[in-house]
């Protein structure tokens, strides 16, 4: 692991916004695919010991991903991601909300803005998450920080494995 890779996780509570920046020792195309292809997302998209399982995904503007994070004892926590904007290999935006197993959203949710850039084989992903509700953000924040940090480490491990195979 390259310990010089950037990882920042900052919160602006007044603006109800979380800012995450993470670098990966992998090319832009591979990192983009890891965030936008179901078969890769399901390999890293939940903090261990949980696992991600996508029921369906249509990565296009107006499309959506419906997936669950599943605990070792089988409990499912469903989410809906609705894609609102896509600029291939550089940016996508989505609206995220928790949901029940029948795809009924639990509002309010959050707006996610992902930006991708590469320099010298290092890909930087900058994520801005705006929460509609301060209370929702406060309730989720500490668990989210821990879980998302683990999840991004899962992604780093996956990218390392995929890079070694190619």
C-alpha positions in Angstrom: 0.0 0.0 0.0 1.3 3.5 -0.9 1.0 5.4 2.4 1.5 8.7 0.6 -2.0 8.4 -1.0 -4.3 11.1 0.0 -7.4 10.4 2.2 -9.4 13.3 3.6 -12.7 13.1 5.3 -14.1 16.5 6.4 -17.5 17.6 7.6 -19.1 21.0 7.4 -22.0 20.6 9.7 -23.4 24.1 9.1 -23.6 23.3 5.3 -24.8 19.7 6.0 -22.1 18.5 3.7 -19.4 15.8 3.9 -16.2 16.1 1.7 -14.2 13.0 1.0 -11.0 12.9 -1.1 -9.2 9.6 -1.7 -6.4 8.7 -4.0 -5.9 5.2 -5.5 -2.8 3.7 -7.1 -4.7 2.7 -10.2 -5.6 4.2 -13.6 -8.7 6.4 -14.1 -10.5 3.9 -16.3 -10.3 1.1 -13.7 -11.3 3.4 -10.8 -14.3 4.7 -12.8 -15.4 1.2 -13.6 -15.1 0.3 -9.9 -17.6 3.0 -9.0 -20.0 2.5 -12.0 -20.2 -1.3 -12.8 -22.3 -3.5 -10.7 -20.0 -6.5 -10.8 -17.2 -4.4 -9.3 -19.3 -2.4 -6.8 -20.6 -5.6 -5.3 -17.0 -6.6 -4.5 -16.2 -3.6 -2.4 -19.3 -1.6 -1.7 -19.9 -2.5 1.9 -17.8 -2.4 5.1 -16.6 -5.9 6.1 -18.0 -8.1 7.5 -21.0 -6.9 5.5 -21.3 -7.4 1.8 -23.0 -5.5 -1.0 -25.5 -7.1 -3.3 -27.1 -5.2 -6.2 -30.6 -6.2 -7.2 -30.5 -4.1 -10.3 -28.5 -1.2 -11.7 -28.8 1.0 -14.8 -25.9 3.5 -14.9 -27.4 6.2 -17.0 -29.0 9.6 -16.3 -32.4 8.8 -14.9 -31.2 5.3 -14.1 -30.8 3.8 -10.7 -29.1 1.2 -8.5 -31.1 -0.7 -5.9 -28.8 -2.6 -3.6 -28.5 -4.0 -0.1 -25.7 -4.1 2.4 -26.1 -7.6 4.0 -24.7 -8.4 7.4 -23.3 -11.9 8.2 -26.5 -12.9 9.9 -28.5 -12.0 6.8 -30.0 -8.6 7.8 -30.4 -6.3 4.8 -30.1 -2.5 4.6 -31.4 -1.4 1.3 -30.6 1.8 -0.6 -31.6 3.5 -3.9 -29.2 5.5 -5.9 -30.7 7.6 -8.7 -28.2 8.9 -11.3 -28.9 12.6 -12.1 -25.8 13.5 -14.1 -23.0 11.6 -15.8 -19.9 12.9 -17.6 -17.9 9.7 -18.5 -14.6 9.2 -16.7 -14.8 12.6 -14.9 -18.0 13.0 -12.9 -21.3 11.6 -11.9 -24.0 12.7 -9.5 -26.7 10.8 -7.8 -29.4 11.1 -5.2 -29.1 8.4 -2.4 -31.8 7.3 0.0 -32.3 4.3 2.3 -35.2 2.2 1.3 -37.2 -0.9 2.2 -36.9 -4.2 0.3 -39.7 -3.1 -2.0 -37.8 0.1 -3.1 -39.9 2.5 -1.1 -37.5 5.3 -0.2 -37.0 6.6 3.3 -36.7 10.3 2.9 -34.8 12.6 3.3 -31.8 11.5 1.4 -28.5 13.0 0.2 -27.0 14.3 -3.0 -23.6 12.8 -4.0 -21.2 14.4 -6.4 -18.2 12.3 -7.6 -15.2 13.8 -9.4 -12.4 11.7 -10.9 -9.0 12.8 -12.1 -5.7 11.1 -12.8 -2.1 12.2 -12.6 0.9 10.0 -13.0 -1.1 6.8 -12.6 -2.7 8.0 -9.3 -6.5 8.5 -9.6 -8.1 11.0 -7.2 -11.8 10.7 -6.3 -13.4 13.7 -4.7 -16.9 13.1 -3.2 -19.2 15.8 -1.9 -22.3 14.6 0.0 -25.0 17.1 0.7 -27.6 15.9 3.3 -31.1 17.3 3.1 -31.5 16.9 6.9 -29.0 18.0 9.5 -30.6 15.5 11.9 -30.1 12.6 9.4 -26.5 13.6 8.9 -25.8 13.8 12.6 -27.4 10.4 13.3 -25.4 8.7 10.6 -22.1 10.5 10.7 -19.8 8.5 13.0 -20.9 5.2 11.7 -20.7 6.4 8.1 -17.1 7.7 8.6 -16.0 4.4 10.0 -17.9 2.3 7.4 -16.9 4.4 4.4 -13.2 4.3 5.4 -13.4 0.5 5.6 -15.2 0.4 2.3 -12.6 2.6 0.5 -9.9 0.3 1.9 -11.9 -2.6 0.3 -11.8 -0.7 -3.0 -8.0 -0.1 -2.7 -7.5 -3.9 -2.1 -9.7 -4.7 -5.1 -7.9 -2.2 -7.4 -4.5 -3.7 -6.3 -5.7 -7.2 -7.1 -7.2 -6.1 -10.5 -4.0 -4.2 -11.4 -1.8 -7.1 -10.7 -3.9 -9.4 -13.0 -3.7 -7.0 -15.9 
